[in-house]
Each structure stands twice: as structure tokens, then as C-alpha cells.
Amino acid sequence: MNPAEFNHLAAAEQDMWWFRGMRRILDELLDPLARDRSFTRVLEAGCGTGANARHLAARHHWPLTALDLAPEGLAHARALGLPRLLQADITALPFPNRAFDLLLSLDVLPHFAPGREARPLAEFARVLEPGGWLVLRAAALCILSSRHSQFVHERQRFTRPGLCRAVEAAGFRIHRATYANSLLLPVALAKFRLWEPLTRARPSSGVVLPAPWLNRALELPLRAEAALIRRGLNFPLGQSVVILAQRR
């Protein structure tokens, strides 16, 4: 992860349409799980600025441990007042076997070179108890690689079948796998494959809060997706892949 991105994230992720919409989608997937089970040992592996950890801990009253390798991200997480923070590498988690019953990792695996995602997935399986749950989100579809992807040092994007295979190979059983941020896919293709090459755009952060009217308009498709995902729909294509899986 480019250290320069953490300041952009901290400034925009509370209000920017993408973060608000993706949190809503995550909530629709997690809420049924949280209602049916009482999680007492929760880990977010790769917490960035800590915004998701704070949201999930407050929403579900989980005792959540959050870790990240980057001191820049952890500095923002400390400013949010998260009580359980540590600096660590997700390829060598500093916990014993079976230490957690729920693990979340959001948008971290794309920063590993193709094939190298197997190591953190193996670590996720190691620290989860049998029957424990994994919530995974990752950038999807190589055709959507952008100048923002270059800026944040993204090294790969996934397909749903490919990420499912990797998760299953690590010892998990898939319960739900869907693409997300799907309705805006035509807009993304036009921007990343036409506009950016045409304007010879340089790598830069895409985390910029737009005008209020545009911010509200862009959030609406994600709110619609969240409602459809709540009703059981799995999207066939999209800009992210989200997986719910259980440790065998």
C-alpha cells in the first residue's frame, strides 16, 4: 500500500459514496451472521485507518482486534480510539492457532503478487477455530485496473471463481460469494479503459470526495445493491468480490 494513500482515506472514507455504499453492503452480509452467532474473538487483518474496525465494533459490540503493517494507517486508527491495535504482517500473524472465531480482511489481498495470496489465506485459516468465519473483500477484474490501482500499488485483481478456489484451497467452505459495486461497472470501464488512456492520466489517488450532489447520486446504486444482496442476489460481475466462508 502506498503510504500516501492513508491520509486520503482518513479524509474521505467517512462520507465518500464508495465507502458508505460498501459499508452498507458489508452490513447486509454480516448482520444475519451476527444475529445468529455471538462472536467474542474478532480480528480485522489489514485494518488501514481503522474506520471499518470502528464501524463494525460499534454496530455489533464486538471485542475487535485490528492490525496493519503500515504505521501510517495505525496512526489514524489510534486517533479513532481503537483499543486493540497492533502492527503485524498478515503473512505471519502473531497469534496462536484457533485464536479467533471471526476474521475480516477487506481489500488487502490485491496488494500481494499473483499466487502470493495463498500465504495470508493459510494464516487466516490457522488462527480461526474450526467453524470460524472469514469475511473477505478484494478488488475484481483485471480489466478494471486503473491509475488509482497503480497509485496504491495494487498487484492483482481477482475473479469470483479464482478467489473462491484460493479460499477453498486454504481450508474454507464458501457460504456466499458475490461481486459488488456492479451497477456502476459500465461507468468504471469507460473511465479506466477510455478516459484515462485518452487523457494520459498519471497514477493518482481516486479517493476524493466529490460534490455533494454527485456523492449522493453515486451512492444510490450501491444502496440498491445492498438491498438486493440482502434478498439473496449474487451479482455475476462487479468491481469487488465479497466472500463469506467458514473454516473446515
C-alpha positions in Angstrom: 0.0 0.0 0.0 1.3 3.4 -0.9 1.7 5.2 2.5 0.5 8.4 0.9 -3.0 6.9 0.5 -3.7 6.7 4.2 -4.2 10.5 4.5 -6.7 10.4 1.6 -8.6 7.5 3.2 -8.8 9.2 6.6 -10.1 12.4 5.0 -12.8 10.9 2.8 -13.9 7.4 4.0 -16.5 8.6 6.5 -18.5 10.5 3.8 -17.4 9.4 0.4 -20.0 7.4 -1.6 -17.8 4.3 -2.2 -17.1 3.8 1.5 -20.6 4.5 2.6 -22.1 2.2 0.0 -19.6 -0.7 0.5 -20.1 -0.5 4.3 -23.9 -0.9 3.7 -23.2 -3.9 1.5 -20.9 -5.4 4.2 -23.6 -4.8 6.8 -26.2 -6.6 4.8 -23.9 -9.6 4.5 -22.8 -9.6 8.1 -26.0 -8.7 10.0 -27.6 -12.1 9.6 -24.4 -13.8 10.7 -24.1 -11.5 13.8 -27.8 -12.1 14.7 -27.3 -15.9 14.7 -24.0 -16.1 16.4 -22.2 -14.5 19.3 -18.7 -13.6 18.2 -16.3 -13.0 21.1 -12.9 -13.1 19.3 -12.8 -10.9 16.2 -9.8 -9.9 14.1 -9.5 -7.4 11.2 -6.4 -8.4 9.3 -5.2 -5.3 7.5 -7.3 -2.5 9.1 -5.8 0.5 7.3 -7.0 3.6 9.1 -9.3 1.6 11.4 -12.6 3.1 10.0 -14.1 -0.3 9.2 -13.0 -1.7 12.6 -14.6 1.2 14.4 -17.8 0.8 12.4 -18.1 -3.0 13.0 -17.2 -2.9 16.7 -19.8 -0.2 17.3 -22.5 -1.9 15.2 -22.1 -5.3 16.7 -20.4 -4.7 20.1 -17.6 -7.0 19.1 -14.3 -7.1 21.1 -12.4 -6.5 17.9 -8.6 -6.7 17.4 -7.2 -4.7 14.4 -3.8 -4.9 12.9 -1.9 -3.5 10.0 1.7 -3.5 8.8 1.7 0.2 7.9 2.5 2.7 10.7 0.8 5.4 8.7 -2.5 3.6 8.8 -2.2 2.7 12.5 -1.6 6.3 13.4 -5.0 7.1 12.1 -6.5 4.1 13.8 -5.1 5.2 17.1 -6.6 8.6 16.6 -10.0 6.9 16.3 -9.5 5.4 19.8 -9.5 1.8 18.8 -8.5 -0.2 21.9 -6.9 -3.3 20.4 -4.3 -2.3 17.8 -1.0 -3.8 16.8 1.5 -3.7 13.9 1.9 -7.0 12.3 2.3 -8.8 8.9 -0.8 -10.8 7.9 1.6 -13.5 6.4 2.8 -14.2 9.9 0.0 -13.4 12.3 1.3 -13.1 15.9 -1.5 -15.3 17.4 -1.8 -18.9 18.4 -3.8 -21.4 16.4 -7.6 -21.1 16.7 -7.4 -17.8 18.4 -10.4 -16.2 16.7 -14.0 -17.1 15.7 -14.4 -14.3 13.1 -11.8 -12.8 10.8 -12.3 -9.9 8.3 -9.8 -8.9 5.6 -11.0 -6.1 3.4 -9.1 -5.0 0.2 -5.8 -6.3 1.4 -5.1 -9.4 -0.9 -4.8 -7.3 -4.1 -1.5 -5.9 -2.7 0.1 -9.4 -3.0 1.6 -10.6 -6.2 -0.4 -13.3 -8.0 -0.1 -16.6 -6.2 1.3 -15.0 -3.0 -2.3 -14.6 -1.6 -2.0 -18.2 -0.5 0.2 -17.4 2.4 -2.1 -14.9 4.2 -5.1 -17.1 3.5 -3.3 -20.0 5.2 -2.6 -17.8 8.1 -6.3 -16.8 8.3 -7.2 -20.5 8.4 -4.6 -21.2 11.1 -5.8 -18.5 13.5 -9.5 -19.3 13.1 -11.1 -22.0 15.1 -12.9 -24.8 13.1 -16.2 -23.4 12.2 -14.9 -19.9 12.5 -15.9 -17.4 9.8 -13.9 -15.5 7.2 -15.2 -12.3 5.6 -13.1 -11.3 2.6 -13.3 -8.5 0.1 -10.9 -7.9 -2.8 -10.7 -5.8 -6.0 -12.1 -7.6 -9.0 -11.4 -8.0 -12.7 -8.0 -7.1 -14.2 -9.7 -5.0 -16.9 -10.6 -2.5 -14.2 -7.0 -1.8 -13.2 -6.7 1.9 -13.2 -4.4 4.8 -12.4 -5.6 4.6 -8.8 -4.6 0.9 -8.8 -1.1 2.0 -9.8 -1.0 4.7 -7.2 -1.9 2.3 -4.3 0.5 -0.4 -5.5 -2.3 -2.9 -6.4 -0.6 -6.0 -7.7 -3.5 -8.1 -8.8 -7.3 -8.2 -9.1 -9.5 -11.3 -8.7 -12.4 -13.1 -10.3 -15.0 -14.6 -8.1 -14.2 -18.2 -9.2 -10.5 -17.6 -8.8 -10.7 -16.2 -5.3 -13.2 -18.9 -4.3 -10.7 -21.5 -5.4 -7.9 -19.9 -3.4 -10.1 -19.7 -0.3 -11.3 -23.3 -0.5 -7.7 -24.4 -1.0 -6.8 -22.7 2.3 -9.3 -24.9 4.1 -12.6 -23.0 3.9 -16.1 -23.8 2.8 -17.7 -21.0 0.8 -21.2 -19.9 2.0 -21.7 -16.7 0.0 -19.7 -15.2 -2.9 -20.8 -12.2 -4.9 -19.4 -9.4 -6.9 -20.2 -5.9 -5.6 -20.1 -2.3 -6.9 -21.7 -3.9 -10.0 -24.2 -1.3 -11.3 -21.5 1.2 -11.9 -19.4 -1.2 -13.9 -20.1 0.5 -17.3 -19.0 3.8 -15.8 -15.8 2.3 -14.4 -15.0 0.7 -17.8 -15.5 4.0 -19.6 -13.3 5.8 -17.1 -10.5 3.3 -16.8 -10.3 1.9 -20.4 -11.2 5.0 -22.4 -10.9 8.3 -20.4 -7.7 7.6 -18.5 -5.7 6.4 -21.6 -7.1 9.2 -23.7 -6.1 11.9 -21.2 -2.8 10.1 -20.4 -3.7 10.4 -16.7 -0.9 9.8 -14.2 -1.2 7.4 -11.3 -3.1 9.2 -8.5 -5.5 8.6 -5.6 -9.1 8.1 -6.6 -10.2 8.7 -3.0 -11.6 12.2 -3.5 -14.9 13.4 -2.0 -17.0 14.7 -4.9 -19.6 17.5 -4.9 -22.4 16.7 -2.5 -25.0 16.1 -5.3 -22.6 13.7 -7.1 -21.6 12.0 -4.0 -25.3 11.2 -3.2 -26.0 10.1 -6.8 -23.1 7.7 -6.9 -24.1 6.1 -3.6 -27.6 5.2 -4.8 -26.5 2.2 -7.0 -24.6 0.8 -4.0 -27.6 1.2 -1.7 -29.7 -0.6 -4.3 -27.1 -3.4 -4.5 -27.2 -3.7 -0.7 -30.9 -4.2 -0.8 -30.7 -6.9 -3.5 -27.8 -8.7 -1.7 -30.0 -8.7 1.5 -32.6 -10.5 -0.6 -30.1 -13.2 -1.6 -28.9 -12.0 -5.0 -25.3 -12.7 -6.0 -24.1 -10.3 -8.7 -22.4 -12.0 -11.7 -19.9 -9.2 -12.3 -18.6 -6.2 -10.4 -15.7 -4.2 -9.2 -15.2 -6.1 -6.0 -15.6 -9.7 -4.8 -17.0 -10.4 -1.4 -16.8 -13.8 0.2 -18.3 -15.3 3.4 -16.6 -18.6 4.2 -16.3 -21.0 7.2 -13.2 -22.8 8.4 -13.5 -26.5 7.9 
